[in-house]
Amino acid sequence: MKAPLLLHVFPGFAVGGAQVRFAMLANRMGPRWRHVIVSLNGRMECAERLAPDVSWERVPFTAEGSLPQRLQRIRALLRSVRPDLLLTSNWGSIEWAMANAVPGGIPHIHMEDGFGPDEAHGQKARRVWTRRLVLRRAETVLPSATLLEASRRLWRLPESRTHLIPNGLDLARFAPDGAGSDGVPVIGTVAALRAEKNIGRLLRASAQLAREGLGFHLLIVGEGEERKGLEALAAEFGLTERTRFAGHMPDPAAAYREMDVFALSSDTEQMPFSVMEAMASGLPVASTAVGDVRRMLPPEQERFLAPCDDAALAAALRPLLCDAALRRQLGQANRVVAERDLDQERMFSAHEALIERLLMSRAALAA
């Protein structure tokens, strides 16, 4: 018998939280499942994270025409591919949930990881109502308690069909090596260079610290449409000599070991992999207080969480740059919490159990 076929729909398959989680799960399950990937914007960088024994193929789809025409083409593709399970990711794939939200539709898991810049400061009513209507028949997976509350309170999805599955990671891969930097501390971040990540805020906070005479280097790992503008902003602030834009890195574990402080400057997040990876790497974290970041970190980190404000982020970074002992203390505390809460085994088991339950239910109906 062929392995079950899972059809995954992503707004884009560049490297991001949802895509990295899928790659981790697919690698763990190996040939047990087959995968079809639809990347709506055509980007496929995260495919390089899939192991050789993962059976997958890409199916192109062009989002052209009116909504009824797109829904018709989606239904035609679903009939052609005939997956055993449909998995959609975030608002960008909601039309696939619409197309499947009919009696007798394919078993469906929808995963919400957070919001883009257009919903960073509040959800749009139209999207709330759409999720409320089209996801009632789906199993909805949320990585953060903040999103779980939204799914039940705002979207009014059935509790029996909403599932909190926190993200996890390979703790051994991100284990600290104890080396640290030699001399001048390095502030690092790992993020797609998109508007909601607000790397400009990190540059403005860094410029303020540089004007105060603090010594540091800045390491920015990630790629995206905002890179040229951010490089220009770094030059405008006189940060070019101390800033390295490292671009996309398939495996960022080594980059974390170059850092002394991890900074998150986003306007919106839920349970960011980058913060998890920084914690597992034994780094202190200065972050905007978004999503579940406060819940993820130990109490010692509370005072290094900031409102979404340039000066506040600078204030969170300042003591970490000035005190190596404090950096070590917080980094050790973060590693302890990572070992307690963030191991990938719990994440794998929860996703596997949900997927296998739906596959078994479909097989029973077909028998």
TORKOL-4160 file (C-alpha; in steps of 0.2 Angstrom, whole numbers, padded with zeros to 4 digits, m for minus):
367
<pt num="1" X="0000" Y="0000" Z="0000"/>
<pt num="2" X="0005" Y="0018" Z="m0004"/>
<pt num="3" X="0009" Y="0029" Z="0011"/>
<pt num="4" X="m0005" Y="0042" Z="0015"/>
<pt num="5" X="m0004" Y="0058" Z="0004"/>
<pt num="6" X="m0004" Y="0074" Z="0013"/>
<pt num="7" X="m0007" Y="0090" Z="0003"/>
<pt num="8" X="0000" Y="0106" Z="0012"/>
<pt num="9" X="m0004" Y="0123" Z="0006"/>
<pt num="10" X="0007" Y="0138" Z="0011"/>
<pt num="11" X="0006" Y="0156" Z="0006"/>
<pt num="12" X="0024" Y="0154" Z="0002"/>
<pt num="13" X="0037" Y="0140" Z="0006"/>
<pt num="14" X="0051" Y="0152" Z="0011"/>
<pt num="15" X="0059" Y="0149" Z="0028"/>
<pt num="16" X="0047" Y="0153" Z="0042"/>
<pt num="17" X="0039" Y="0146" Z="0057"/>
<pt num="18" X="0026" Y="0136" Z="0049"/>
<pt num="19" X="0037" Y="0130" Z="0035"/>
<pt num="20" X="0051" Y="0125" Z="0047"/>
<pt num="21" X="0039" Y="0115" Z="0058"/>
<pt num="22" X="0032" Y="0106" Z="0043"/>
<pt num="23" X="0050" Y="0101" Z="0038"/>
<pt num="24" X="0054" Y="0095" Z="0055"/>
<pt num="25" X="0039" Y="0084" Z="0056"/>
<pt num="26" X="0041" Y="0077" Z="0038"/>
<pt num="27" X="0059" Y="0073" Z="0042"/>
<pt num="28" X="0054" Y="0064" Z="0058"/>
<pt num="29" X="0041" Y="0054" Z="0049"/>
<pt num="30" X="0051" Y="0050" Z="0034"/>
<pt num="31" X="0043" Y="0039" Z="0021"/>
<pt num="32" X="0028" Y="0035" Z="0032"/>
<pt num="33" X="0018" Y="0049" Z="0023"/>
<pt num="34" X="0019" Y="0057" Z="0006"/>
<pt num="35" X="0018" Y="0075" Z="0003"/>
<pt num="36" X="0012" Y="0087" Z="m0010"/>
<pt num="37" X="0017" Y="0106" Z="m0007"/>
<pt num="38" X="0008" Y="0121" Z="m0014"/>
<pt num="39" X="0017" Y="0137" Z="m0012"/>
<pt num="40" X="0005" Y="0151" Z="m0017"/>
<pt num="41" X="0019" Y="0164" Z="m0020"/>
<pt num="42" X="0031" Y="0151" Z="m0029"/>
<pt num="43" X="0045" Y="0152" Z="m0016"/>
<pt num="44" X="0052" Y="0136" Z="m0011"/>
<pt num="45" X="0068" Y="0139" Z="0000"/>
<pt num="46" X="0062" Y="0128" Z="0014"/>
<pt num="47" X="0062" Y="0113" Z="0003"/>
<pt num="48" X="0081" Y="0112" Z="0006"/>
<pt num="49" X="0077" Y="0107" Z="0024"/>
<pt num="50" X="0068" Y="0091" Z="0019"/>
<pt num="51" X="0078" Y="0075" Z="0021"/>
<pt num="52" X="0082" Y="0064" Z="0006"/>
<pt num="53" X="0070" Y="0050" Z="0012"/>
<pt num="54" X="0055" Y="0062" Z="0013"/>
<pt num="55" X="0043" Y="0059" Z="m0002"/>
<pt num="56" X="0037" Y="0075" Z="m0009"/>
<pt num="57" X="0033" Y="0085" Z="m0024"/>
<pt num="58" X="0027" Y="0102" Z="m0028"/>
<pt num="59" X="0011" Y="0106" Z="m0037"/>
<pt num="60" X="0010" Y="0124" Z="m0045"/>
<pt num="61" X="m0006" Y="0134" Z="m0042"/>
<pt num="62" X="m0009" Y="0152" Z="m0049"/>
<pt num="63" X="m0021" Y="0163" Z="m0039"/>
<pt num="64" X="m0029" Y="0171" Z="m0054"/>
<pt num="65" X="m0047" Y="0176" Z="m0058"/>
<pt num="66" X="m0062" Y="0179" Z="m0047"/>
<pt num="67" X="m0065" Y="0171" Z="m0031"/>
<pt num="68" X="m0078" Y="0159" Z="m0038"/>
<pt num="69" X="m0065" Y="0154" Z="m0052"/>
<pt num="70" X="m0051" Y="0151" Z="m0039"/>
<pt num="71" X="m0062" Y="0140" Z="m0029"/>
<pt num="72" X="m0067" Y="0130" Z="m0044"/>
<pt num="73" X="m0049" Y="0128" Z="m0048"/>
<pt num="74" X="m0044" Y="0123" Z="m0031"/>
<pt num="75" X="m0058" Y="0110" Z="m0030"/>
<pt num="76" X="m0052" Y="0103" Z="m0047"/>
<pt num="77" X="m0035" Y="0102" Z="m0040"/>
<pt num="78" X="m0041" Y="0093" Z="m0025"/>
<pt num="79" X="m0050" Y="0080" Z="m0036"/>
<pt num="80" X="m0035" Y="0078" Z="m0047"/>
<pt num="81" X="m0022" Y="0075" Z="m0032"/>
<pt num="82" X="m0034" Y="0066" Z="m0021"/>
<pt num="83" X="m0025" Y="0068" Z="m0005"/>
<pt num="84" X="m0030" Y="0059" Z="0011"/>
<pt num="85" X="m0028" Y="0075" Z="0021"/>
<pt num="86" X="m0028" Y="0093" Z="0018"/>
<pt num="87" X="m0017" Y="0105" Z="0028"/>
<pt num="88" X="m0018" Y="0123" Z="0026"/>
<pt num="89" X="m0007" Y="0137" Z="0034"/>
<pt num="90" X="m0012" Y="0154" Z="0040"/>
<pt num="91" X="m0024" Y="0167" Z="0032"/>
<pt num="92" X="m0015" Y="0166" Z="0015"/>
<pt num="93" X="m0022" Y="0149" Z="0012"/>
<pt num="94" X="m0040" Y="0152" Z="0018"/>
<pt num="95" X="m0047" Y="0150" Z="0001"/>
<pt num="96" X="m0042" Y="0132" Z="0001"/>
<pt num="97" X="m0052" Y="0130" Z="0017"/>
<pt num="98" X="m0067" Y="0138" Z="0009"/>
<pt num="99" X="m0066" Y="0126" Z="m0006"/>
<pt num="100" X="m0066" Y="0111" Z="0006"/>
<pt num="101" X="m0079" Y="0117" Z="0018"/>
<pt num="102" X="m0093" Y="0107" Z="0011"/>
<pt num="103" X="m0101" Y="0090" Z="0018"/>
<pt num="104" X="m0090" Y="0076" Z="0013"/>
<pt num="105" X="m0074" Y="0087" Z="0011"/>
<pt num="106" X="m0057" Y="0080" Z="0013"/>
<pt num="107" X="m0051" Y="0079" Z="0032"/>
<pt num="108" X="m0043" Y="0096" Z="0035"/>
<pt num="109" X="m0031" Y="0103" Z="0048"/>
<pt num="110" X="m0029" Y="0122" Z="0047"/>
<pt num="111" X="m0014" Y="0129" Z="0056"/>
<pt num="112" X="m0013" Y="0147" Z="0062"/>
<pt num="113" X="0004" Y="0154" Z="0067"/>
<pt num="114" X="0000" Y="0173" Z="0069"/>
<pt num="115" X="m0004" Y="0188" Z="0059"/>
<pt num="116" X="0004" Y="0199" Z="0045"/>
<pt num="117" X="0007" Y="0217" Z="0046"/>
<pt num="118" X="m0011" Y="0221" Z="0042"/>
<pt num="119" X="m0017" Y="0213" Z="0057"/>
<pt num="120" X="m0003" Y="0217" Z="0069"/>
<pt num="121" X="m0013" Y="0228" Z="0080"/>
<pt num="122" X="m0030" Y="0220" Z="0078"/>
<pt num="123" X="m0039" Y="0207" Z="0068"/>
<pt num="124" X="m0050" Y="0212" Z="0053"/>
<pt num="125" X="m0069" Y="0209" Z="0056"/>
<pt num="126" X="m0070" Y="0201" Z="0038"/>
<pt num="127" X="m0057" Y="0189" Z="0042"/>
<pt num="128" X="m0064" Y="0184" Z="0059"/>
<pt num="129" X="m0080" Y="0180" Z="0051"/>
<pt num="130" X="m0072" Y="0170" Z="0037"/>
<pt num="131" X="m0062" Y="0160" Z="0050"/>
<pt num="132" X="m0078" Y="0158" Z="0060"/>
<pt num="133" X="m0088" Y="0151" Z="0045"/>
<pt num="134" X="m0076" Y="0141" Z="0035"/>
<pt num="135" X="m0065" Y="0132" Z="0049"/>
<pt num="136" X="m0079" Y="0125" Z="0059"/>
<pt num="137" X="m0077" Y="0108" Z="0051"/>
<pt num="138" X="m0058" Y="0109" Z="0051"/>
<pt num="139" X="m0046" Y="0104" Z="0065"/>
<pt num="140" X="m0037" Y="0120" Z="0070"/>
<pt num="141" X="m0020" Y="0119" Z="0077"/>
<pt num="142" X="m0012" Y="0134" Z="0087"/>
<pt num="143" X="0005" Y="0135" Z="0094"/>
<pt num="144" X="0002" Y="0148" Z="0107"/>
<pt num="145" X="m0011" Y="0151" Z="0121"/>
<pt num="146" X="m0014" Y="0169" Z="0114"/>
<pt num="147" X="m0020" Y="0161" Z="0097"/>
<pt num="148" X="m0030" Y="0147" Z="0106"/>
<pt num="149" X="m0040" Y="0160" Z="0115"/>
<pt num="150" X="m0043" Y="0170" Z="0099"/>
<pt num="151" X="m0049" Y="0154" Z="0090"/>
<pt num="152" X="m0062" Y="0151" Z="0104"/>
<pt num="153" X="m0067" Y="0168" Z="0109"/>
<pt num="154" X="m0067" Y="0178" Z="0092"/>
<pt num="155" X="m0068" Y="0164" Z="0079"/>
<pt num="156" X="m0080" Y="0154" Z="0090"/>
<pt num="157" X="m0073" Y="0138" Z="0084"/>
<pt num="158" X="m0078" Y="0122" Z="0094"/>
<pt num="159" X="m0066" Y="0118" Z="0108"/>
<pt num="160" X="m0066" Y="0100" Z="0102"/>
<pt num="161" X="m0059" Y="0105" Z="0086"/>
<pt num="162" X="m0046" Y="0118" Z="0092"/>
<pt num="163" X="m0029" Y="0111" Z="0098"/>
<pt num="164" X="m0014" Y="0120" Z="0107"/>
<pt num="165" X="0002" Y="0112" Z="0101"/>
<pt num="166" X="0017" Y="0122" Z="0106"/>
<pt num="167" X="0032" Y="0122" Z="0094"/>
<pt num="168" X="0047" Y="0112" Z="0099"/>
<pt num="169" X="0065" Y="0110" Z="0092"/>
<pt num="170" X="0080" Y="0099" Z="0093"/>
<pt num="171" X="0088" Y="0105" Z="0109"/>
<pt num="172" X="0105" Y="0096" Z="0104"/>
<pt num="173" X="0107" Y="0105" Z="0088"/>
<pt num="174" X="0105" Y="0122" Z="0097"/>
<pt num="175" X="0115" Y="0118" Z="0112"/>
<pt num="176" X="0127" Y="0132" Z="0118"/>
<pt num="177" X="0145" Y="0129" Z="0115"/>
<pt num="178" X="0151" Y="0141" Z="0129"/>
<pt num="179" X="0162" Y="0151" Z="0118"/>
<pt num="180" X="0153" Y="0167" Z="0117"/>
<pt num="181" X="0161" Y="0182" Z="0107"/>
<pt num="182" X="0179" Y="0188" Z="0110"/>
<pt num="183" X="0177" Y="0205" Z="0116"/>
<pt num="184" X="0164" Y="0216" Z="0108"/>
<pt num="185" X="0147" Y="0208" Z="0111"/>
<pt num="186" X="0136" Y="0203" Z="0096"/>
<pt num="187" X="0117" Y="0207" Z="0096"/>
<pt num="188" X="0109" Y="0195" Z="0084"/>
<pt num="189" X="0092" Y="0192" Z="0076"/>
<pt num="190" X="0085" Y="0178" Z="0065"/>
<pt num="191" X="0070" Y="0184" Z="0055"/>
<pt num="192" X="0062" Y="0185" Z="0038"/>
<pt num="193" X="0065" Y="0203" Z="0032"/>
<pt num="194" X="0046" Y="0207" Z="0031"/>
<pt num="195" X="0037" Y="0222" Z="0038"/>
<pt num="196" X="0029" Y="0214" Z="0053"/>
<pt num="197" X="0047" Y="0209" Z="0059"/>
<pt num="198" X="0051" Y="0227" Z="0061"/>
<pt num="199" X="0070" Y="0225" Z="0059"/>
<pt num="200" X="0070" Y="0244" Z="0057"/>
<pt num="201" X="0066" Y="0245" Z="0075"/>
<pt num="202" X="0081" Y="0235" Z="0080"/>
<pt num="203" X="0092" Y="0247" Z="0069"/>
<pt num="204" X="0085" Y="0262" Z="0077"/>
<pt num="205" X="0087" Y="0255" Z="0094"/>
<pt num="206" X="0105" Y="0250" Z="0090"/>
<pt num="207" X="0108" Y="0268" Z="0083"/>
<pt num="208" X="0103" Y="0275" Z="0099"/>
<pt num="209" X="0115" Y="0264" Z="0109"/>
<pt num="210" X="0129" Y="0268" Z="0097"/>
<pt num="211" X="0126" Y="0286" Z="0100"/>
<pt num="212" X="0128" Y="0283" Z="0119"/>
<pt num="213" X="0145" Y="0275" Z="0115"/>
<pt num="214" X="0141" Y="0257" Z="0118"/>
<pt num="215" X="0152" Y="0245" Z="0108"/>
<pt num="216" X="0143" Y="0230" Z="0099"/>
<pt num="217" X="0141" Y="0222" Z="0083"/>
<pt num="218" X="0125" Y="0218" Z="0074"/>
<pt num="219" X="0121" Y="0201" Z="0065"/>
<pt num="220" X="0105" Y="0200" Z="0055"/>
<pt num="221" X="0101" Y="0183" Z="0048"/>
<pt num="222" X="0087" Y="0181" Z="0036"/>
<pt num="223" X="0081" Y="0187" Z="0019"/>
<pt num="224" X="0066" Y="0196" Z="0012"/>
<pt num="225" X="0059" Y="0211" Z="0002"/>
<pt num="226" X="0065" Y="0223" Z="0015"/>
<pt num="227" X="0083" Y="0220" Z="0014"/>
<pt num="228" X="0088" Y="0234" Z="0003"/>
<pt num="229" X="0079" Y="0247" Z="0013"/>
<pt num="230" X="0086" Y="0240" Z="0029"/>
<pt num="231" X="0104" Y="0241" Z="0022"/>
<pt num="232" X="0101" Y="0259" Z="0017"/>
<pt num="233" X="0094" Y="0262" Z="0035"/>
<pt num="234" X="0109" Y="0255" Z="0043"/>
<pt num="235" X="0120" Y="0266" Z="0032"/>
<pt num="236" X="0110" Y="0281" Z="0036"/>
<pt num="237" X="0112" Y="0278" Z="0055"/>
<pt num="238" X="0131" Y="0275" Z="0053"/>
<pt num="239" X="0129" Y="0256" Z="0057"/>
<pt num="240" X="0136" Y="0249" Z="0041"/>
<pt num="241" X="0153" Y="0245" Z="0049"/>
<pt num="242" X="0146" Y="0236" Z="0064"/>
<pt num="243" X="0131" Y="0227" Z="0055"/>
<pt num="244" X="0132" Y="0211" Z="0045"/>
<pt num="245" X="0117" Y="0206" Z="0034"/>
<pt num="246" X="0120" Y="0187" Z="0033"/>
<pt num="247" X="0106" Y="0183" Z="0022"/>
<pt num="248" X="0096" Y="0166" Z="0022"/>
<pt num="249" X="0105" Y="0152" Z="0031"/>
<pt num="250" X="0097" Y="0134" Z="0029"/>
<pt num="251" X="0103" Y="0130" Z="0046"/>
<pt num="252" X="0105" Y="0145" Z="0058"/>
<pt num="253" X="0112" Y="0135" Z="0073"/>
<pt num="254" X="0129" Y="0141" Z="0070"/>
<pt num="255" X="0124" Y="0159" Z="0069"/>
<pt num="256" X="0116" Y="0159" Z="0086"/>
<pt num="257" X="0133" Y="0153" Z="0093"/>
<pt num="258" X="0141" Y="0169" Z="0086"/>
<pt num="259" X="0129" Y="0180" Z="0096"/>
<pt num="260" X="0129" Y="0186" Z="0114"/>
<pt num="261" X="0112" Y="0194" Z="0115"/>
<pt num="262" X="0097" Y="0189" Z="0105"/>
<pt num="263" X="0084" Y="0203" Z="0100"/>
<pt num="264" X="0067" Y="0201" Z="0093"/>
<pt num="265" X="0059" Y="0217" Z="0087"/>
<pt num="266" X="0043" Y="0211" Z="0079"/>
<pt num="267" X="0026" Y="0220" Z="0080"/>
<pt num="268" X="0017" Y="0203" Z="0080"/>
<pt num="269" X="0022" Y="0185" Z="0084"/>
<pt num="270" X="0015" Y="0170" Z="0093"/>
<pt num="271" X="0027" Y="0157" Z="0098"/>
<pt num="272" X="0042" Y="0162" Z="0088"/>
<pt num="273" X="0055" Y="0148" Z="0083"/>
<pt num="274" X="0069" Y="0161" Z="0084"/>
<pt num="275" X="0066" Y="0165" Z="0102"/>
<pt num="276" X="0065" Y="0146" Z="0106"/>
<pt num="277" X="0081" Y="0143" Z="0096"/>
<pt num="278" X="0090" Y="0158" Z="0106"/>
<pt num="279" X="0084" Y="0150" Z="0122"/>
<pt num="280" X="0091" Y="0133" Z="0118"/>
<pt num="281" X="0107" Y="0141" Z="0112"/>
<pt num="282" X="0109" Y="0149" Z="0130"/>
<pt num="283" X="0107" Y="0167" Z="0125"/>
<pt num="284" X="0098" Y="0181" Z="0134"/>
<pt num="285" X="0083" Y="0188" Z="0125"/>
<pt num="286" X="0078" Y="0206" Z="0123"/>
<pt num="287" X="0061" Y="0207" Z="0115"/>
<pt num="288" X="0045" Y="0216" Z="0111"/>
<pt num="289" X="0032" Y="0209" Z="0122"/>
<pt num="290" X="0022" Y="0200" Z="0108"/>
<pt num="291" X="0012" Y="0184" Z="0108"/>
<pt num="292" X="0017" Y="0171" Z="0120"/>
<pt num="293" X="0035" Y="0177" Z="0122"/>
<pt num="294" X="0032" Y="0182" Z="0140"/>
<pt num="295" X="0025" Y="0165" Z="0144"/>
<pt num="296" X="0040" Y="0157" Z="0135"/>
<pt num="297" X="0054" Y="0165" Z="0145"/>
<pt num="298" X="0058" Y="0163" Z="0164"/>
<pt num="299" X="0054" Y="0177" Z="0176"/>
<pt num="300" X="0072" Y="0183" Z="0176"/>
<pt num="301" X="0069" Y="0189" Z="0158"/>
<pt num="302" X="0053" Y="0200" Z="0162"/>
<pt num="303" X="0062" Y="0216" Z="0163"/>
<pt num="304" X="0070" Y="0214" Z="0146"/>
<pt num="305" X="0053" Y="0213" Z="0137"/>
<pt num="306" X="0048" Y="0230" Z="0129"/>
<pt num="307" X="0033" Y="0238" Z="0121"/>
<pt num="308" X="0034" Y="0240" Z="0103"/>
<pt num="309" X="0044" Y="0255" Z="0104"/>
<pt num="310" X="0062" Y="0259" Z="0098"/>
<pt num="311" X="0068" Y="0267" Z="0114"/>
<pt num="312" X="0060" Y="0253" Z="0125"/>
<pt num="313" X="0070" Y="0240" Z="0115"/>
<pt num="314" X="0086" Y="0250" Z="0117"/>
<pt num="315" X="0082" Y="0251" Z="0136"/>
<pt num="316" X="0080" Y="0232" Z="0136"/>
<pt num="317" X="0096" Y="0229" Z="0126"/>
<pt num="318" X="0107" Y="0242" Z="0136"/>
<pt num="319" X="0110" Y="0232" Z="0152"/>
<pt num="320" X="0114" Y="0216" Z="0142"/>
<pt num="321" X="0127" Y="0224" Z="0132"/>
<pt num="322" X="0135" Y="0231" Z="0148"/>
<pt num="323" X="0136" Y="0215" Z="0159"/>
<pt num="324" X="0143" Y="0199" Z="0153"/>
<pt num="325" X="0139" Y="0190" Z="0169"/>
<pt num="326" X="0121" Y="0195" Z="0167"/>
<pt num="327" X="0121" Y="0188" Z="0150"/>
<pt num="328" X="0128" Y="0172" Z="0156"/>
<pt num="329" X="0115" Y="0171" Z="0170"/>
<pt num="330" X="0100" Y="0174" Z="0159"/>
<pt num="331" X="0107" Y="0163" Z="0145"/>
<pt num="332" X="0108" Y="0148" Z="0157"/>
<pt num="333" X="0091" Y="0151" Z="0164"/>
<pt num="334" X="0084" Y="0151" Z="0146"/>
<pt num="335" X="0093" Y="0135" Z="0142"/>
<pt num="336" X="0085" Y="0127" Z="0158"/>
<pt num="337" X="0067" Y="0132" Z="0152"/>
<pt num="338" X="0071" Y="0126" Z="0135"/>
<pt num="339" X="0076" Y="0109" Z="0141"/>
<pt num="340" X="0060" Y="0109" Z="0152"/>
<pt num="341" X="0047" Y="0115" Z="0139"/>
<pt num="342" X="0053" Y="0116" Z="0122"/>
<pt num="343" X="0059" Y="0098" Z="0117"/>
<pt num="344" X="0052" Y="0093" Z="0100"/>
<pt num="345" X="0046" Y="0076" Z="0105"/>
<pt num="346" X="0030" Y="0083" Z="0113"/>
<pt num="347" X="0027" Y="0093" Z="0097"/>
<pt num="348" X="0030" Y="0078" Z="0086"/>
<pt num="349" X="0019" Y="0066" Z="0096"/>
<pt num="350" X="0004" Y="0079" Z="0096"/>
<pt num="351" X="0005" Y="0082" Z="0078"/>
<pt num="352" X="0007" Y="0064" Z="0073"/>
<pt num="353" X="m0008" Y="0059" Z="0084"/>
<pt num="354" X="m0020" Y="0071" Z="0076"/>
<pt num="355" X="m0014" Y="0067" Z="0059"/>
<pt num="356" X="m0016" Y="0048" Z="0061"/>
<pt num="357" X="m0033" Y="0050" Z="0069"/>
<pt num="358" X="m0039" Y="0059" Z="0054"/>
<pt num="359" X="m0031" Y="0047" Z="0042"/>
<pt num="360" X="m0039" Y="0032" Z="0051"/>
<pt num="361" X="m0056" Y="0040" Z="0051"/>
<pt num="362" X="m0055" Y="0043" Z="0033"/>
<pt num="363" X="m0049" Y="0025" Z="0030"/>
<pt num="364" X="m0064" Y="0019" Z="0040"/>
<pt num="365" X="m0076" Y="0029" Z="0030"/>
<pt num="366" X="m0069" Y="0022" Z="0014"/>
<pt num="367" X="m0069" Y="0004" Z="0020"/>
